[in-house]
Amino acid sequence: MEQVSSTGRPVQITVTDGYDLKGFKGDTPVTFIRAEFSQVVLGDSAKVTVSPEGTAKYNFTSSFEFNPEGGITLDDLAHKPVFLTMTEVLPKEKKQKDEKTLILGQAVVDLLPLLEGESSFETIIPLHPVPGSPLESLRSGAKQCSLEVKVFVAEPLLTTAQILGGNLLKVTLEAAYSVPESFIPVGPLQNYMVGLQVPSVGEKDYPILFKNGTLKIGGEREPVPRPKKWPIANILAPGANDIPNAFIIGGPYEEEEGELNHPEDREFRNQAECIKKRITWDLESRCYLDPPAVVSFQKRIVDCRFWPVEITRVPLTTVPKGKAAKFDKTKCLFSLFRDTGHHLIQNNKIGGINSPLSKLVVSKNLKEDKAVKEKDIEGRPRPGDMQAPSIKSQSSDTPLEVEPSLSHNPEGQQYVEAGTYIVMEIQLDKALVPKRMPEELARRVKDMIPPRPPLTRRTGGAQKAMSDYHMQIKNISRAILDEYHRMFGKQVAKLGSDMDSETLEEQKCQLNYELNCSGKYFAFKEQLKHAVVKIVREKYLKTTSFESQEELQTFISELYVFLVDQMHVALNQTMPDDVQHAVSTIYTSNEQLRLFAFEAEVNENFEMAAVYYEERLVREPQNLEHWLDYGAFCLLTEDNIKAQECFRRALSLNQNHIHSLLLCGVLAVLMENYEQAEIFFEDATCLEPTNVVAWTLLGLYYEIQNNDIRMEMAFHEAFKQLQARMLQAQVTKQRGTGTVEYIEEGGKVESSLGPWGITNGSATAMTVEAEAAAGPRDPSYILDDFLEESSKLQSDSRENILSLQYQDPTISQKPSNILVKDIPAKKETSKCQDSSTFLHPSPYGVSQTPATIFMETIRFLMKVNAVQYVHRVLAHELLCPQGGPSCEYYLVLARTHLLKKDFAKAEEYLQQAAQMDYLNPNVWGMKGHLYFLSGNHAEAKACYERTISFVVDASEMHFIFLRLGHIYLEEKEYEKAKKTYLQACKRSPSCLTWLGLGITCYRLEELTEAEDALSEANALNNHNAEVWAYLALVSLKAGRELEAEQAYKYTMKLKLKDETLLAEVHMVQEAVGFGNPSF
């Protein structure tokens, strides 16, 4: 590794020219420039006369020595600029011994480029006037006076290892809002200071101190954008206080990453930032972290999630000798894990806000490169956070000093009562953990699953051979007709329709003789020979010689019959027969096949369901949705290997398809291929950063890997995207009324509307409410046991089990009217035999905005039968402060127990769901399924009837109609059954709906309607033995013997399992005396 030279290296600052200069007296003032760095004067330039045009040539070079082992270090270069003070030398007056000088202005040279690996740079910097300077009187629109400066070092100050492994930390302190009422601007002057220590190498930490805060009474909001200031005192020119190109931008509360960004906090924030007292700093301090310090910083984040911040108020009055000065100090803690941790580790910008003895939360994705601003707000204690944790130093076992609890700290109590919070911004030049680039993730996915190009149509093949044969037949037939007209055209025109058979036979013989004699017959054979050879090769796949003469003769006979038939087909196409009519065919769409497969799944006829799924794939092998549906079916039948192949095939068709990536990641986790799973999930979040499910699944993966920091990062990002989606929905509603306004900043906020929400060009802000510091508690995953407790215990438990990872706010509304396909909450996959109630969501279900990221993920996982994931997400939904037990949550649990045939537990959860939302049609629909499967058809009937009476449909109306109609048939309420089946046929027609209607009409002696309905059912599925049995009954009653026998034959061939129905068929056959050929 390269080593930094131990000797000092000079840093040269050269001022070459000045532009648009002006003095106190005259148009050509005499000026000189003084260079200062770190309160040390580097030198003065020669006195130079400014030209009438306002330019001056200084060519003044000064330097200081950079020595990393002592003296001026990289940290000094990071947060200390070079000041260039321009002074005018006034002409001597009479009897004046010394020259008088007046300061015109001051310029600031930021040396930050030297820490970015540069060895030299040139810049033109503005010259800021001091109060009273003639430079202030320049008319508006005139050019600002400036200096041209060059900075040079002989070699870069940073080695390659330092550039790659080092980092630059920037901490901006904006303001402390809602300070105690005891802070008054009159009386003894106070110096308001905030201090914190940056973790460094060894025992020594780098201190950062912000001084000279300004106490303001309030009454108006701080302007934005406003410049950030240097943390240096005694700067002569007010404009020189501002750091070039660095501004505090602010933004909507919803885009902040901390606590006080909830809708219920809006009023408090508006009052605190408009009306109440505040202390402002607007200072930015920088700190260079060399590679060992970066490693230490990472270790501190992992080991300790809190970063102490001290707020101090020091009186500026003179203290009598021998007495110590009294000052107020309070220590605040904010989460270095959620905010600093998962932001700085994978992002490069965060912020924090605290109050005395408060725990703060900063958050940001550990792997994002975009700058994110986070505000941490302190002030309001939360349950369970009233005790400060012990923080241990990295180099010592001795706990750091922690303030006593609030009950023993009256000075700190005033901050909590006032709701004091501070706004800080923490930014790193580079993320602590480099994020994998989207290109790298895409390349690795492509290496694992190469893209599958679309199938190209073959120029040859059986179909091409047949078309060529038909074309040759048509060409030869036209040539023979032409020859016939040449020979007999006049005779045919003369005789017309009076031509007899003998004349035709004579003409045929003459035509054959002419074709043979002229050689045209052999030409036609040669013309047809190539097409026949292609049929033999492509259609019959015969490319080798025959083993025996008998085999050859058999093949020639078969080929001859086939060629003659195809010749007739070609001739009929050329000269169609008026008698022939096209045979109508019924074509089933892919949507119908999906419905039929779904019905087979619910009825546990997995073999038939597989047939339907495979037929969809045969029809459209390039449709990735078909592969995803088949893969979800394979997950249901616990064929994970085949499911993985289906999902990967879908991904190979489109490597940017988010659902395919997520499902490949889910299967990789199920098959314990965790490295591939991480690539799939990360690639999904890169391709669609606004996808809530992708971020949530990534967080669940990190939880499996026990990577808490990244887990919280992913969950936080998922919540952020969900909140942005909700904000966009609100904006969409307001678009029809006019301009969208946000009242949180006291005026309009200009934002760009992205596909999922509002995004600003500024960094994301974060606020965290101040509360008593307390250690985070680990969440425990409890489902059934938790639900068995009383409702009071549930509410108490929810407060106690909140962990740091769930401090993100979510929308307050909870959807309860969404019924989705259920999955067992246990880790083990349920057996496919227990899946009779496994229903897919239909397009007729109730739709509502998801309340939490976990419930939205549950819906996605249940839709694709990812059983092993759901129990973990249900636990998160239960523990989430904005989630917890809801109507939909209990519906999911109830369906889980229905899959396991645990009807008692399912009924218990359905009762809980009904108590929370008695008017939810999904609750009554699932109750009907519960009673239907348990054999209590009377209760099932009542539940189904209540379900269809609601104005809003349940999510599974198809099976509700089917099962209700079945109950009506059992109870011989045929009119109600007919009405129910007609509704089902109208909404989603299938073989089962038409069969039910046909049975109902047959029982009502409406044979014509019954036959029509059964014919529709038979057209959709001609392998249903029950349909053939009822067709046989209708034919027997109608007296059609042949049709009755054919229907009965297929009934027996397909092995009808309903013995009662078969006995009824036999009884009717005996009554009419026909229909059974075995009689």
N, C-alpha and C positions, 0 to 999 in steps of 0.2 A: 504494500500500500504506500502511496506517495505520502511523504512527510512534509509538513509545513516548516519552512525555514525558521530557525530560532532567532535569526537576526532581524532587525527592523527593516521594513521596506517603505520607501517614501511614497506618499500619495500626493501628486502634484495637481493643483487647481490653478488654471490659467484663465484670466479675464482678458479677452482679446479686444472687444469693442463694446461701446455703449451707443444706444440709439434713442432718439427723441428725448434728449436730456434738456433740462432747463434749470437755471439757477435763481438765486434771490435777486441778484443785481446783474444787469446786463444780459446780452444775448450770448456772450461767450464766457461763461463762468469757468473758473479754474477749480478742478475737482481732483480728488484722489479716492482710492478705494482701500478699505481695511478689511482683511480676511480674518475670521475668527472660527475656531472649532473647539467645542467642549470648554467654553469660557476661557480659551487661551488665544491671544492675538497671534496670528501667523505672520503678519507683516502688513506694511502699507505700500501702496504703489507710488510711483512718481506722480507729481502734480501735472495734470494734463489739462490743456485748455480745450473746452468744447467748441466745436465749429458752429457757425451760424445755423447750419442745418440741424444741429442737435446731436451730432455724432462725435465720438471721441475714440482714439486709439490708445488703449492702456497697455496691452501686452504685459500684464502683470502676473507673475507666477509666484505662488506661495506653496508651501508643502508642510505636511506633518508626517511623523513616522508611525507606521502601523506595525505593532508587535503583539502577536497573539499570546505571548507568554507574560505580558505585563505592559502597562501603559494603555494605549488605544487598542481596543480589541474589536472583533466583529460585531459584538453587541453595541458598541459605541457607534459604529458605522450604520447600524440598523436604525437607531432611534435618534441620532443626533445629526442635524444638517450642518453645512458650512454656511455661515452668515457673511454676506458681503455688504458692508456699510459704505455708502457713498457720501462723502463730505465735501462741501464747497468751501474754498479758501477765499475769504473776503479781502478786497484790497485794503492795504494799510491806510489809515488816516493819519493826519498830522499829529505828531508827538506820540504816536502809538508804537510801542516797542515790539509787541508780539502780534502775530497774525491772528485774526479772529476766524473761527470756523463754525459752520452751521451744517448740521446733518440734513441731507436731502431725502434719503430713503434707504431701504434695506432690501436685499434680495436673499433668497434661500436656495441652496444647492442640495438637493436630495442625493445622497450617495448610495441609494439602494441598488442601482445597476451593478455596483461592484460586488454585491452579494449574490448576484445572478450569474456570475462567471465572466463578466466583461472586464477587460483591462483598460478600456478607454471609452469615453462617450462625449459627445458635444450636445449642448442644449442652449436654448435662449430662454432666459428666466426673466419674469417681470420684476421691475424695481418698485417696491411698494413705498409710497411716501409716508413720512412721519407726520404727525399732526403739525400744521402750520407750514408745511413745505410748499414751495411753489408748484411742485408736481401735482398737488391736490387740485390746483385751479385749472387744470387742463380741461378744455371744453369737451362736452360729451361727444362721442364719435371720434375724437382724436386718438391717435395711436398711443398705447401705454409705453412709457419708457422702459427699456429692457437692457439686459446685458448678455453678451455671448460668452459662454464659459466652456472650457474644455477640462476634463478630468482624465488623468493618465496615471497608470502604474506600470512599472517595467514588466511585470508578469501578473497573471490573475491571482487575486488574493485567496481564492478557493482552489483546492485540488480537485481532481476528477472525482475522487471518493467523497469529498465534502459536497460537491454539487449534486451527486446522485443520492447520497444518504442523508444530507442535511435538510433543514427546513427552516422556514421563517414564520414565526408566530406573531400575529397582530391582535392586540386586545384594545377594543374601543369602549370607553365608558361614556355613555350618553347622559343619563340623568337618573336621579332618585326621585320618585313621585310619591305623593301623599305622605310627606314627612310629618312627624309629630307637630302638634300645635305649639309645643314649647320652643320650637325653632322660630325665632323672630329676627327680622333684619335689623332692628334697632338694638342699642346696647353694645356690649363689648363685641369686637370683631371676632369672627370664628374662621378657622381654616378647616374646611370640610375635605377629608381625605379618604380615599379607598385604596387598600393595599391587598396584594395577593402575591403568591410565590409560584414561579414556574418550575415544575420539576426538572431537575438537571441531573448531572452525573454525580455520584457519591452523596455525601451528606450536605453539600452546599446547594441550595436552591437559588434561582435567580429572582430577586424581588422586583415587583412592578408596583409603583406608587403613583397614584393620581392625586394631585394637590389642587388647592385653590378652587374648590367648587363654589359656584355662585348660588346663593339662596334667593329664590324668586317667590313673590307673594302669589303669583298665579293670575288668572283672569283671561289668559289667551293660550292657545296651543303653540308649542315650539314649532317654528317653521321647518318645512322640509321641501326640497333638500337643503341641507346646511353643511358647511365644510367641517371636516375634522381638523383638530388643532394639534400642534406639537406640544408634547408634555414638558415644555421648557419655559422658564420664567424670564422676565426682564427683556422681552423682545421689543425693540424700539418701535417698529412700524406695525400698526394693527393688522395690516394685510399679511404680514410675514408670519403671523401665527397659524395661518391656514396651510395644511398639507396640500401640495398640488395634486389635483385630480383625485381627491378623496372626499367623499360626501356621505352624510347620513341621509338615507333615502326614505326610510320608514315604509309604511304599507298597511294594508288592511289587517285587522286583528286575526282574521281567519287564516292568514298565511303565516302567522307566527307559530313557532314550534313548542311553546311552553304551555303554561296553565291558564293564564288569564286571557284566553282567546275563545272562551265559551260564549254563547249568546247571552247567558245570564250575567256575564262579567262586563258586557258592553257599557252599561250605565256607569258602573264603578270606574272603568277606564276613562270614559269621557269626562267624568267629574275630576278624577285625579290629574288628568293631563290638560284640563282646561281651567279648572277653578282652584284646585287645591295648591298648596305650596309644593315647590319642588327645588331640588338642587341640581344644577346643570354643570357638566364638565366638557363634554364633546371632545375628549382627548383620545388620541390613539398612541399606544406605546408598542414598540416592536422589540422582538427578541429573537436572535439567531440561535437555532438549535443545531449543534454539530451532530454527526451520526451517533456517537454514544449517548448524547442527550435525547435524541429521538427514540432510541431503544429504551432508555429509562422512562421517557414520557409514556410510551406504549405500556410498559410494565406497570406504571402507576395507575393508568386508566383501568387495566385489568384487575389490579389488586384493590384499588380504592375508587369508589364511585362518587366521591365528594371532593370538592375543591374549596378550601376555606377562603372566604373573602371578608376582610375586616373593613368596617366603616368607622371612621374616627372623626370626632369633632374636637379641635384644639383651639382654645382661646388665644388670641394674638396679643393680649394685654401683657404688660411687664410683670413678672413674678418677683416678689421680694426675695432678697438673698436668703438662702437657707430653707426656702419652702419649695416643695415640688409643685409643679403645675398640675392642675386637675383637668382632666379631659374625659369625654364620653367615648367609649369604644364598644362596638358590638361586632360579633363574629357571625357570619352567615355561611351556610354550606349550600352549594348547589351541586346537582348530580353531574359528576364528570362522566358518568356512564351513559345515561340516556342522551344527554345533550352533548357534552364534550366527547364522550366515548363513541357513541355510534354516529356522531357527526364528524369528528376530527379523524376518526380511524378510517372511514371510507369517504369522507367528504373533506372539504378544506375550509369550511366556514361554519361557525356556530355562534351562539350568544347565550348569556346567562343573566338571571335576575334574582336577587336574594333580599332577605330582610333578617333581622337578628334571629339567630337560632332557627333558621329556616332551611328546609331541604328544597333544592332547586332541581329542575329537570331541564336539560338541554337535549335536543334530539336532532339527528341528521343521519342520513344514510352513510354507512361506513365506507362505501365504495363509490360515491359520486364525486365527480370532478368539478361540478358546478358549485359556485360559491353560494352558501346559504347563510342567512343571517338569523340568529336565534336570540330572542329576548327571554330572559329568565326573570320572573317576577316573584317577589317575596311579599309576604304580608299576612296571609290567612292560614292559620294552622288547621291541619286535617286530623281526623281520628287516627290514632296509632302513630303519629309523628311528633309526639311531644317530648321525646327524649333524644338528646344528641348522642350519636354513636361515637365510639372511640376510633380515632384515625391513627394508624401507626406509620411512622416514617419508614422509608425504604431501607435506610441504613441503620436503624436502631429499633430495638424492641420496646422502647419507651413510648407510650401513647402521646400524641401531640396534645397540647393544652386545649381543652374544650370548655366553653363557657358553661356555667351551671344551668339547670333547667329554668324555664320561664318563671316558675313560681318563686325561684330564689334570685331572679334577675329583674328587679323593677325597671332598670334602665332599658333592658331589652323588651320588656312588656309594652312599653309605649309605642314601639315600632309595630308590634303585632296589632295593637288596638287601632293604630292609624292606618293599617293596611299598607305599610311602606313597601315599595318594590323598586329595584333598580334595573336599568336596561343596559346590557352589555352585549358586545359583539366580539366573538372570538373567531379568528380566521387563520388558517394555515395556508402557506403557499402551495403545498402539495398534500394530498391525502396521506395519512400515516400508513395505510395499507393500500398499495396501488390497485386500482380497479382493473379487472380484465376488460380489454377493449371489446366492443361488439364484433369487430372483425375477427378477433381471435376466437370468441365464442362461436361465431358462425362457422369458422373453419373447423373447429373441433366437432361441432355437430355434423358438418358435412363429411368429416373423416369417419365418424361413427355410422352415419346413415347417408350414404351417397345419394344424391338426387336421382330419382328415377325418371328418365326422359319419357315423354308420351310415346305410346306404341305407334310405330309407323305402319301404314297400310302396305301390305305386300303387293308387288305388282303381279305376282303369280298367284297360286293358290287355287283351290277347288272352284271358288266362285268365279274367278277370272277364266278358268278353263271352260266352265259352263257357258258363260257369256260369249266367249269366242266360238264355241260350238253352235250356239243359237245364231250368232251373226253369220257364220258360214252357211248354215241351213237356209237362212233368209236370202243370202246372196245367190246360192245355187238355185233356189226355187224361182227367183226372179229371172235368172238366165234361162231356165227351162221354159218358163212362161213366154219369154221373148221368142224362143225358138218355136214354140207351138203356134204363136200368132204369126210368125213368118211363114210357117208351112200351111196353116189352116185358117188363117184369119178371114179370108174372103169367103170360105165355105161356111164358117161359123156365122158370119154376118148375113149370109144368104138364108141359111136354114133357121137361125134364131133358136127359139125354144122348141122347134119341131124335130130337133136332132134326136134319133133313137139310140139305144144302147149298142146296137151293132156298129153304127157309125163311130161312136166313141171308142169302141174296142179296136176298130180298124185304125183310127187315128193314133191310138196308143202304140200299136205295133209299128206303124210307120215312124213315129217319133223315136221309139227305142232303136230301130234300125238306123235312123239317121244319126243319133247320138253315138252309137257304137262305130259306125263307118267313119264318121268325121273325127273321132278321137276325143270328142267333148266329154263323153262319159268317163274316160280315164282321167281327163283333166279335172273333172269334178271330184273324183275319188282322191286324187292327189291334193286337191284344195282342202278337202275335208280330213285328210289323214293326220295332218299336224294337230288339229283340234282334238281328234280322238286320242291321239297319243298323250296329249296334256291331261285329258280326263282320266286315262288309265294311271298316269303318274300322280296327279294331284287329288283325284277323287277316290281312287281305289288303292293308292299308295303301292302300286306294283312297279318295282324297279329292278327286280331280279327275274331270272328265268324260272319256269315252272318245273317242278320235280317230276311230273308225270303227264302223259297225254290226257288222262281223264281229268286231271285238275285244270289243264288248259281248256278242254272242251267245256267244262262246267263254267269257267270264267267267261269264255267267249259267249256262251248262251246268256249268262247274266248280263254281260255288257251289251249284247244285242238288244235285249228287252229294254234296258235302260236308255240306249241311244234312240230306239224307236219312240219311246215315250217322250223323250226330250225333243225329238223331231216334231212330234205332234204339238207339244207346247209351243215351239217356235212358230210352226205354221199357224196355229190358232192366234198367236199374237199378231202375225202378219195379216191373216184373213180370219178375223174373229167370227165365231158362230153366234148368231143372234139368239139361239136357244139357251146358251150358257149364261149363268148369272153369278156374280161374285158372292162368295160365301162370307157372311158377316162374322167378324171375330170380335170378341170382347177383350180389350187390352187393359190390363191393370197397371196403374201408375206406380211409381216408386213410393209415393206417399201411402197408397193403399197397401202395398207390400209391407211397409213399415208398420202400419196399423195391424195387419194380420199377424206379423211377427210378435208384436206387443201382446196381442190377445193370446197367442200361443205361450208366451212367457208367463203370463198371469195364470193360465190354466195348467202350467207346468208341463206343457207339451214342447219340450226343448228341441226335440228332433224336428218337428214341423217348423218351429221358429228358426232353426238353423237353415232349413231349406229356403225360407223366405229371404233371410239375410244374404244367403249365397246367390240367390237369383238376382237380387239387386246388384251384387258385385259383378255378376256375369253380364248384366245389361250395361253397366257403366263402371268399368274397372278403374277409370281415372277420376272417379268422384270420391274425394277423400271423406266426405260425410258418411258415405256407405261403409267405409273402412272403420270409421270411428264408432258407428252404431254396432257393427259386428264385434269390434273389440270390447265395447261395453257389455254386449251379450256374453262374450267369453269370460269377462270378469264375473258376471252373475253365475256362470256355471263353474267358476273357479279354475278355468283353464288359462292361467296367467301367461304361459309361454305363447299360446296362440294370440292372446290379447296384446302382448307386447309386439308380436309380429304385425298385427293389424295397425296398431298405433304408429309403428315405425314405417309401415308402408304408407300411411297417410302423410307422415312427415316427409317422406321421400318425394311425394307428389308436390308438396309445397312446404319448403323449409322455413317459411315465415308465418306459418299457421300457428297461432298462439295455443289453441286448444290441443293440437297435436303435440306441441312441445311440452305442455303441462302434463298430458297423459303419459308421454314417454318418461317424464320425470317421476310421476307417481309409480309407474311400473318398475322403474329403476330402484326406487326406494323399497317397494314390495319385494323385489328380488335381491335387495341388499347390495346393489351396485351404486354406492353413494357418490362416488366421484362423477359418474355420468349424470346422476340425478342433479347435482349442483350445477353442472353445465347446462342442462336442459332448463332448469328454473331460472338461472341467471340470464340465459339467452332470451327467455320469454320476457323478463323484466326490461331487458335492453330494447327488444323489438317493440314492446308496448308498455312504456313506463307508467301509463295511467291504469293498467289492469289491476284491479283490486285483488282478484283471485290469485294472480301470479305472485304478487308480493306476499300474500298470506301463506301460500304453499311454500314459498321460499323460507318464510319465518318458521313454519312447522318443520321443514327440513333441518334448519339450524337448531331447532329445539331437540330434535332427535340426536344431533351431533353434540349436544350440550354446549353450544356456542351461544351463550345468553346475549352477548352484545349484538351480534348480527341478527339474532332472533328479534330483539326489540327494534332494531333498525328496520327490519322488513315489515314488522307489524305497524310501526309508526308510519312508514311510507304508504302502506295499504290504507291506513286510516286517513292519511292526508289526501290521497286520491279519492277516497269515498266522500270526504268532506267537500272536495272541489266539485265532485259530480253533483252533490246536493246544492251547492252554490250556483252551479250552472243551471240546474232545474229552476231555481228561484228566479234567475235572470231571464230565462226563457219565458216564464210566466209574465214578467214585467215588460217584455219587449213590445207587446201590443199596446201598452199604455204610454210609452215614450222612453225617455232617457233613464238608464239605470243609475241610481245614486246610492252611495254607501255613506251612512251618517257617522261612521266610526271615527273618521278623521276630521269631522266638522265640515266636510265638503265633499265634492265628487272625487272619486278615485279613478283615474284612467287605467284601465286594465285591458289586456288582450284576452279574448275568449278562445280557449283551446278546445279540443274535442271533448274534454271531460270537465273543464272548469276554468276558472280565471287564473291566468298566470301573469306575473309582473316581470319586468326585466330586472328588478332589484332582487337582492338576496332574500331568502325566506326569513321572516322574523320569528322569534320565539319568545314567549312569555311563560314564566313559571311562578306560581303563587308562593309567597313566602309562608312557611309553616314551621312548626317546631321540628327540629332535626330529629330524625329517627331512622333506625336501620330498616331497610326493606325486608319484608317477610316473604318467604318462599311460598309460591302457590302450590296447593295440593289438588290433585285431580280427583274430584269426587262427583259422582253422578247420582246413582240410585239412592245411595245412603243419604246424600244431602237432601234429596227430594222427599225422603220419608219423614224428615223432621217437620215440625209445625211451621206455619207461615211466619210466625214471629221469629223463630230461630233462623229462618232463611234470611230475613232482613238483617238480623244481627250479624249473621255469618258473612254476609256480603261486605260489610264494612271491615271485617277483620281479615278477610283473605285478599284484600286488594294488594297487589304487588306493584312494584315500580313500573313494570312493563305495561300496566293497564291505566296509567294516568293520562292517556290521551283521551280527550273528550270525543264523543260521537253524538250523532243526532239523537234527539230525545225520543222521537217516535219509534215505536216497535211494531213491525208488521205482524199481524196475527192471522191474516186471511190467505196465506200462501201455503198450499199443500204440495209438497214435492215428493219425489220418489225416495223412499226411506232406505236406510242402511243400518245395520246393527251397530250399537254403540260399543260393543265389545271389541277387543283386539282381534280375536279369532274370526275368520270369515265364516259367515253363516252358510250352511249347506244349501245347495240349490233346491233340494226337495222342500225346504222351508220357505220358499219364495212365492207362495201362491198369492200373497197380497202385495207383491212388489209392483207398484204402479208408477208409470212415468207421468210427469206433469203434462197436461194437455193444454192446447191453446185457449181453452175455455176457463182456465182457472183464474182465481183472483190474483191480480198483479198489484204489487205495492213496492215502494222503495225499500231496499234492505236497511235494517237498523244498524247492523254491525258488519265488520269485515268477515267475521267468523260465520255468521248465518249465510251470507252470500256464498262463502266457500262451501258450506255444508250443502247448499242446493246444487252447486256444480258437481261435487263429489257423489252425491246421491244419484244424480242424473246419469253418471257413468259407472255406477255400481262399485266405486272405490271404497269398499267396506272398511278396510283396515285403517283408513285415515279419519273416518267420521268420528270415532269415539274421542280422539284427541281434540278435534275442533269443537265438539260438543262441550268438552271440559273448559276450553277457553271461553266459549259463549256463556257458560255458567258463571265463570269467574269475572268476566268483563264487567266493569261498573255500569256501562250503558247497555249491557246485554242482560244476562241472567235468565231465570225462568220466564218464559213468555208463552203465549198460546201456541205459536209455531214450534217453539222448543219442545213443549209437551207432545205436540203432534208427531214430531220426529221420534221422540222416545216411544210413543205408543206404536207407531208403525214398526219400529225396531223390534218390539216384543211381539207384534203380530207375526213378523217373519219367523220368530222362534216358537210360534204357537203358544206363547205365554199370555193367554187371554186375560187372566186375572190382573197381571201387571199392566197390560195395555188398557184395560178398562179403568184402572186407577189413574193413569196419566190422562186419559180422555176426560175423566171427571174434572181433573185440574184444569185442562184446557177449556172445558165448557164454563168453568167458574170465571176464567179470565176473559172469555169472549163468547158469550152465550149465543150470539147471532152469527157466528162464523159457520158458513155452510160446510167447510172442510171438516169441522169437528163432527157434525152430524153424519156426513158422508162416511167418515172413518168409523164412527160408531156402528153404522149400518154394516160395513164390511166386517167388523168385529163380531156382531151378532150373527151375520150370515155364515161366517166361517165356523162359529161355535155351534151352529145348528138352531139358534133361536130366531126363526124366520119371522115370527110375529113382531119382535122388537126391531129386527132389521127393516121390516116393512115400514114401521112407524118412522124410523130414522131416515130412510130413503125418501119417504113422502115429505118429510119436513125439509129435507135438503133441496128437493126440486121445487119447493114452494118459495124459496128465497129469490129475491130479485137478482142477486149476484150468484152466478153459478159456482159450484165447487170445481176443483181442479181435475176431478176424475168423473165427469158426468157420463162418459161412455159406459163404464162398468156399473155405475149406479143405475142407469136405465136397463142394462142387461139383467142385473140381478133382481131389480124390482119387477121387471117383466116376468122373470122366472118364478118369483114368489106368487105373482098374480095367477100364473098358469097352474101352479100347485094348488092354489085355493079356488080354482075354476072361476076367477073373475076375468072372463075373457075380454070383455069390452075394455076394461082398464088395461089389460095386458096389450091389447091391440093398440090403444092410444100410446102407451109407453114405448112399444117397439117402433111405432111410426115415427115418434120423436127421435129415437136412436138412429133409424134409417135416414132421417133427414139431416141429422148432425154429422154422423160419421158412419156411413153404410159399410157393412162388412158381411161376411157369410153368416156370422152369428146373429146379427140384427135381422137380416132377411129371413133366416131360419125361424127365429122367434115369431116374426110376423106371420110366416107361413103356417106355423103350428097353431097360432091363435085363430087365423082364418079357417083352418081346417076344423078346429073344434067348434067354430061358429057355423059350420056347414056352408061356408062361402068358398066353394071349391075353385072357382075361377080365380079369385084373388089369392087363394092359397097357392095355386099352381104358379101364378105369376111371381109371387114372392119366393117360392122354392126354386123357381128357375133362375132368379137373380142370385140366390145363394149358391146354386150349383155352378153358375157361370163364374163366380168369384173363387170357388173352391170345389172342384169336382172330386175331391178325395174325402169328403165328409160323408160317412156312412149314414148318419142320421138324416141328412138331406135326402139321400136316395130312398131311405125307408119311408119318409113322408111323401115323396113323389110316387112311390109304389102305392101307398094308401089312396092318394088322390086319383091315380089311374084306375085302381080297383073300383073306387066309388063311381068313377065316370064311365066304367065299362070298357076301357081300352086295354084289351088283353095283351097285345104285343108290348106296349109301353110299360104295362105293369110287370111283365116278365123281365124286361130289360132292367128296370129300376130295381127289382128284387134281386136280380143277378149281381148287380154292383153292390147292393146292400150286403150280400153274403160275401162277396169278394173282398170288400173292405172291412169285414169282421165287425159288424155292429155289436157294441158292448152292452147296450141297453136291452136287457132280457125282456123287460116289460113291453117295450116298443116292438120287439121282434115277435113276441107272443100276440100282440094286437094285429100285426101284419098277417100272421098265420090264421088268426081267427077270421079276418075279413076275407082272406083267400078261400077259406073253407065255405064262408057264407055265399060268395059270388060264384064259386066253382071254377076259378081260373087264377092265373098269376104265379103259380108255383109249378115249374116244369117237372119237378120230381113226383108230382101226384100220379 
